[in-house]
Amino acid sequence: MLAKKTSKNQVTLPKKILREIPETDYFDVSLHEGSVVLRPVTVAEHRSRLTTVRQKIRDLGITPTDIDQAIAWARERGRRRQ
């Protein structure tokens, strides 16, 4: 498939290609062995991931005590490995 670069360095992606990727407005652009690679990127609102994580913690019934105990366990385990 051909895509033409405009004088403003813009390229329109063919509809056939866009139907095959997730709906997105942003792409990570890189070069790999001379080829341009576009990866769809989902941009989340500021702090929305934190809100999602907090909701998941509530849904799972995890308490602050559970978290403190998990941190203490991980720190102790880390000390043992040293």
C-alpha positions, 0 to 999 in steps of 0.5 A, a space after each residue: 500500500 502506498 501513502 504519500 507524505 505531504 509538504 508538512 511531513 504528514 502521512 495519511 494511514 490507509 483505512 485498511 491498516 487502521 481497521 486492523 489496529 486499536 482505536 487511538 490518536 497517538 503512535 510511538 514512532 521509531 526506526 527499525 532497520 530502515 523501516 518506520 514503525 508505528 505503535 498505537 499508544 493509549 494516552 490516559 488522563 493524568 492520575 487515572 491509572 492511580 485511580 484504577 489501581 486504588 479501585 482494584 485494591 478496594 474491589 479485592 478487599 485489600 486493607 492498609 494492614 495487608 499492604 503493610 504486611 506485604 511490604 514488611 514481608 518483601 523487605 525481610 525477604 530482600 534482606 535474606 538474599 543479601 
